[in-house]
Amino acid sequence: MDRATGVETISEGDEIEFLPQYRDRGDEKWKFIVLEVRGDRLLIQVANSPMRLKPTQTVKTDWCRKKL
């Protein structure tokens, strides 16, 4: 946890969830895992996708939080 902001620090391997204002319908069924932290952005992957090649995307850290 960042002592200055009180926000949980996101690291590689963490599971994240999108904040309500950035969530798409159906996001609750997907498990998003952080592959790489790139400053104010995260490279994430949908870990529980049935596809052989798992979908990945880059998102802003402001759009999500560490899932507890």
C-alpha positions in Angstrom: 0.0 0.0 0.0 1.2 3.5 -0.9 1.5 5.3 2.5 1.1 8.8 0.8 -2.1 8.0 -1.0 -3.5 5.0 0.9 -4.0 3.2 -2.4 -3.0 -0.5 -2.8 0.0 -0.7 -5.1 -0.6 -2.9 -8.2 2.2 -5.3 -9.2 2.9 -7.9 -11.9 0.8 -11.0 -11.2 -1.9 -9.2 -9.3 -5.6 -9.7 -10.1 -7.3 -6.4 -10.9 -10.9 -5.2 -11.3 -12.1 -2.1 -13.2 -13.7 0.7 -11.3 -17.5 1.0 -11.8 -17.2 4.0 -14.2 -14.8 2.1 -16.5 -16.4 -1.4 -16.3 -18.0 -3.0 -19.3 -21.1 -5.2 -19.0 -19.9 -8.7 -18.3 -16.5 -7.8 -16.9 -17.3 -9.4 -13.6 -17.0 -12.9 -15.2 -13.4 -12.3 -16.4 -10.2 -12.6 -14.3 -7.8 -9.8 -15.3 -4.1 -10.4 -14.4 -1.4 -7.8 -14.6 1.4 -9.0 -16.9 3.5 -5.8 -16.8 3.5 -2.4 -15.1 4.4 0.4 -17.5 4.4 3.6 -15.4 0.7 4.8 -15.4 -0.4 1.9 -17.6 -0.8 -1.8 -17.1 -0.6 -4.6 -19.6 -3.3 -7.1 -18.5 -4.5 -10.5 -19.7 -7.9 -12.2 -19.4 -6.7 -15.4 -17.5 -9.9 -17.4 -17.6 -10.6 -16.9 -21.3 -11.3 -20.1 -23.2 -9.2 -18.9 -26.1 -5.7 -20.5 -26.6 -4.2 -17.1 -27.1 -5.5 -15.1 -24.1 -6.7 -11.5 -24.9 -4.4 -8.8 -23.6 -4.8 -5.0 -23.4 -3.2 -1.9 -22.0 -5.2 0.1 -19.5 -4.6 3.1 -17.3 -3.9 2.4 -13.7 -6.6 5.1 -12.9 -9.2 2.8 -14.4 -8.8 -0.1 -12.0 -7.8 -1.3 -8.5 -6.2 -4.4 -7.0 -8.8 -7.1 -6.4 -8.9 -8.1 -2.8 
